[in-house]
Amino acid sequence: PVGRVSVHECSNCYSTGKEREDCYHTRLSYYVKFINMSDESLCSSLSNPARPVFLLGDVPPGEGTPPGKCQQIADKFLHRSRVLASDGFIVYDIQDEPGRSDMERPFPFRRVMDSSTHAALLARSSGRECLVYKCVADPEFDLWLERARNDHGHSAINLVGRATSEGKYEGPTIAEAMEKVAATDEVHFGCVCIAERHTLEAAEARGKSYPTEHLNMLRKQKAGAEWFISQAVYDPDHTIRLLRDYAAICKQNGVIPRKVVLTFAPVSRQKTMNFIKWLGVRVPKEAEEAILTADKPVDKSVEFLCDVLRKILAECVGVGVPLGISCESVSIFKSEIDGCHELFRRLQEILLDTRGSPWKVSWVEVMPPAGIDVNAEEGSGDESAVVPLDVGHEHALVGAGLVGVVVGGFMVSLGVLLGGVKRSK
């Protein structure tokens, strides 16, 4: 929750019954309503086509991490990211996924704590909502969904299918999982979209004449998906094709395209680059070489990804697919974490500048100022309500301030007097 101040200039409204917004008298009063960053929930921000959304990704701590250490890890992430104007956080669900790639996994797999649990810690420590990733290959999916909603208070879930159709998996299919979440009160969901599956090579490998990822997106949208999160983007051409085809198929079916949040992740080392590719991200060879041979690879990757977004925006003008931005660091190396934050700021600037209207980023205090009762409107259900400063309390604060000034002045004068007496001796 953050404070937003609206000005009311009348001290007599409560006695006269006048509407506050219609009254302009001489006395200045302030009314504060505590709302989230955008005056709407994270689900609303994700599904609202009229505004972009900006998210920052995080990975839960290792499985078995003590609660106190988990809090320290969460606090460190929030401390680093508090200066970023994000709408919320993405918390990923990390799976082993042995069938994902023929490449050797660059980083050894380690189990992490439940995404819903870590997301609850971040949300309650920061006041910002989280978008919680969940892989459907879980035999206890129903129990997880119930706990995520009822115990942890999450309302935004991003469903991830199995890494490959090969092999045996427990848990619901993606279609079954979407049906389960859609039937859960006050829970909204989105899905992933993968531009690398929308290539002619991928279509040929599946015996198709043309890529079908746009059809997958439409199918998921009809099942209730309210947004899509992309895989990390390094090759703009595949993403451009996917966005155009998705827009076209939506128009053919008479539906409005859902928001697509484009994910970006900077790299600074060969090992991280290998991991990006192991995840299935296509990195153009010339881009990989330019980044890794640069004097400062992470800075070069930030510049490259900014150019990628510019190209996507230029090529997709007017297609009608609303966009958002997500940034993540796929490693724990400080240079890549710092690069992720710099990339977030620059991509946010690029996307907002393309909207053609002025914008700004403002800071706000998360904790309420003195004299504000945060709980005064809880349960009221009135979104237009405002909480007034108690006038008596306001006067008490002013009086206390004046007393402080008088006492402080007296103490200073006494000190000067005593100092002068001491010197005269």
N, C-alpha and C positions, 0 to 999 in steps of 0.2 A: 504493500500500500504506500502511496505517496500523496503529498498534499497538493491540492490545487486551490488557489485563492480566487474567489469571485467577490467583487466589491459591491457593497450596499451602502448607500449614503444617507440612511434615515434611521433615527433612533426612536421614531414614533410609530413605526409600521405595525408593531404588535398591538398597539392600542387602537389604531385607526382601522386596522383590517385591510390596509392597502396591499397590493401585490408588491413584493420587494423589487422586482425588475422594473416596475413602473414608477418607483418613488425616487426622487432626487432632491434630498434635503442637504443640510450643511454638514451634519456629523458623519464622519467616516467610520464604518465598522467593517469587519472582515468575517467572512464565513468560509469555513474550510470543509471540504468533503474529501474523504480519503478513497481514492480510486487506484486502479492499476495504471501502468505506464501509458496505455493507449485508450483508457476509459472503456475498455472491453476485455473480455476474457481472451486467453491465448487461443482457444478454439475459434472464437469470433474473428480474431486477427488472422488466423490461418485460412478461414473460409471466406473472409470478406474480400471480394475481388477489387474493391475500390482502393485498397491500401496495400503496400508491400509489407512483408514481415521479415524480421532479422533475428536469427537464432545463432546460438553458440553451442557447439557440441562438447560433451564430456563423456568419459568412460568411468564406470564404477571402480572402486578399489578392489584389490584382490579378495577372493573368497576367504573368509575367516579373519579378516582384518578386525581388530577390536573396535568397539563402538567409539571410544575416545579418539582413536586414530582416524576413524572414518570422518569424525567431525573436523579434525585438523585438516584432512585432505580436502573436505568440502570448503572449509574456510579459506584455504589457500587458493583454490580455484575461484572462489567468489571475490577474494581480495584482488586477484589479478584482473578479473573481468568486470569489476564494478564500474570502471570508467567507460565501458562500451555500451552504447545505446541499443541494447538488445530487447526484444519482446519476451524472451524467455530462453530456456536451455533445452537442448536435446540430450537425452541420456540413452546411450546405446546399449543394446543387448548383445554381448559378445559370445559367439559360439565357436566351436572348434572348426567346423566346416572342412573336413578332410577332402571332400570331393569337389571343392570349389575350383581348384586349379591344378594343372599338371606341374606347376612350378613348386619348388621347395619353399615352405613357409619361411620368410626371412627372420621373423621373430618367433620364438617358441610360444605356443599357446599356454596361457594360464587362466584358470577359471576366475571369474570376477563375481562380486556380490550381485544380487538381484537388481535389475535396473529400476524397478518400482521403488525399492527401499532407498536406493541412493537418490533417486529423484525427489522423494519425500524429504530427505535431509536437505537437499539443495533448496527446494521450494520453501521450506519452513525457516531456513536460515537467511534467505534473501528476499522473500516476499514476491518472487517471480515464479510463475508457473513453469512446469516442465512438460515437454513432449516426450513420452516414454516409448522407446522401441521395445517390441516384443516379437521374438521368433515364435511362430505357431507350432514348431516341432517340440511340443512340451506336453507330456501325458497329463499334467496337472494344469492345463491352460485355464479351465473353468475356475479353479481355486485361485489361480494367480489373478485373473480378471476381477474376481470378487474382492480380493485383498487390495488390489490396486485402487479400486473405487472406494470401498467402504473404510479400509484402514488407512490408506495413504492419501485419499482425497483427490486422485488424479481424474481428469476428464478428457485428456488428449492422449490417444494411443496411436502409435504408428506400427502397423502390422508388417512383418517381414516373413516371406515364405521360406521354404526349405532351400538350402544352398544349391541343390541339384535334384532332379527328378529321379536320379539313380539312387540305389540303396534303400534301406528300410528306415522309416521314421515313425515315431510315436506322436500322438497329438493330432489335432484337427488339420484338415487341409486349409489353405488360405481362404477358400470359399466358405467353408464351415466356420472358420474363425471370424470372418467378416459378419456372418449371420449372427453369431453369438454376441459380438460387440454391438452390432446395430440394435439388438434386442435389450441391451443394458441401459437402464435409465441414466440420463445425464452423462453419458460417455460418448465421445465422438472419436472417429478414427480416420486415419489416412493410410496411404500405402507408399511403397517405393516405386520409382520408375528408373529404368536402366537404359541409357542411351546406347550402350554397347550392344544391347540385344536388338537395336533398331538399325542394323547394318545389313547390307546385301550379303556379306559373308555369313552373318549369323542366320539370315533367312535361308541361304543355300544349305547350310549345315543342318537345318531342320526340315529340309525338303519343301521350303516355301518359295514362292516366286517373288515375294516382297516382305519386308519386315513387318512384324505384327505387334510391337510393343504398344503402339497407339491403340490397338484394339484391346489389349490387356488393360490399359488405363480406362478406356470407356466401360469395359465390363466391371471393373472395380468401382468406378464412379456410380454405375447403376445399382451396385450392391450397397452403396452408402458411403463410399470414401469421399471425404470432403476436401482433401488436399493430397499432394504428392511430394515426396522428398527424393531428389535425384541422388544417384551415386556421385562420388567426387568427379568433377568435370576437368578434363585436361585437353580433350579434343572437341572444339566447338562445333564442328561440322555435324557430328552425330546428334548432338543436342538440338541443333537448329532443325534438322530433318524431323526429329521426334516432335518438337513443339509445333511445327507446321502441320504435320500429319495429324496430330492430336486435335489441333484447332479445326482442321477440315472435317474430321470424322464427327466431331461434336456438332458442327454446323449441319452436316448431313442428317444427324439424328435429332436435331432441334433441341440440344441441351447446351448449357453454358459451361465452358471449360473450367475445371477446378484450378486452383492456384498450384503452381509448380515451384517448389523451393529448390534452388540450385545450390549444390554443396561444393565447397572449395577447400582444399587442404594443401598448404605449402610444404615444401621439402627442402632439406639442406644437405642430404647425404645420399650416397648410393643405396645404402641399406633401406632407408625410408622410401626411396624411389622404387626399389624392388618390392617393398610391401604394398605400395600403392598399386603396382601392376598385378601383384598376387591377388589383390582384392577384385580384380577384373577391370580396373580402369585402364583405358587405352591412352598411352602417352606417346604422342608423335616423337619419332626418333630424333628429329632435329631439335625439338623442345627439350628433351632429356639431355642431349649433349650441351645445349646452350646453358641450361641451368647448372649442371654439375661441373662444367668447366669454368664457370664464372668465378670472379674473385670472392664474391659473397653470394653463394648459391641460393640462400633463402630469400635474399632481396631480389634476385633474378626471378625466382619462382613467383614472388608476389607480383612483380611487374608483368610477367607472362600471364598470370591468371586474371589480372586486371584487363589485359588486352583480350583475353578469351571472353570475358563478360561483355566488353564493348562490342565485340563482333556478334555475339548472340543477340544483344539488344538491337544492333543496327540491322541484322538480317531478319529479325522477327517483329519489326515495327508493324503494328496494325493487325497482327494475326489474332489477337484477342485472348491470349493466354496470360493471366496475371502471374507475376513472378515474385519470388522472395529470395533471400540469401541466407545460407548457413555456412559457417566456417568451423573447421575442426583441426586439431593437431593429432595426427595418428601416432605420435610418439611422445615420450616424456622429456625430450631434449629441449632445453630452455630456448635455444635459437629458433626452433620450430614453433614453440608456444608463442614467443614474442612475434614471430612472423605471422602467426594466425591472427593475433590481435591487430597488427598493422593491416593485414589483408582485410579483416572485417571492416575497419574504418574506411578503407579506400573503396571497397566494393559497395558499401552503403552509400558513400558519396556519389559514386558513378550511377547507381540505380536511381537514387533520389533526384539527381540532376536531370535525368532523362524525362522526368515527369513534367518538366516545364513550369513549375511553380516554386516560389521561394520556400525554404525549409530551414529549420534550425534544430540543434540539439541543446536541451536545457538540463541542468542538474536540479535535483530535488532532494530533500531530506526524507529518508525512509521513516525515521521515527517522528512522531507528531511534535509540533512545537508546544511550549508550555501553555496550559489553559485549554487544550483541546481534548475532548473526551472521545477517544477513538471508538469506543463501544457504544456510543450514544445511539447510533442508527442501526446497530446490528439487529437483524430480524425484522426490520421495518418493512422491507420489500419496496421501499419508495426510492427509486433511483434518482429522483430529482431533489431529494431532501438535502439540506445543508445543515451543518452543525454550528451554531453560533458560539462565539467566545462568551463566556459568562461575564456580564458587564461589571458585576461586583468584584469578580476575581481580577478583571483587567485593571480596575481602579486600585485594587490592593497591590498589584504588581507595580503600578506607577508610584504609589505611595512608598512602597518598600525601596524603590529605586531612588527616590528623593531623599529618604532617610540615609541610604547608603552614601549618597553624594555628600550630605552634610557631615556625617560622621567621618568620612574619608578626608574631607577638607580640614576638619578639626584636628585629626591625627597628623596630617602633614604640617599644619601650623605649629602644633605642639613639638613636632620633631625639629623644625627650624628653630623654634625658641630655645629648646634645650641645647641644640648644637651651638647656638650663639652664646649661651651662658657658659658652656664648656670652654669655648675659645677665649672668652674674656678672662677666665681664670688663668 
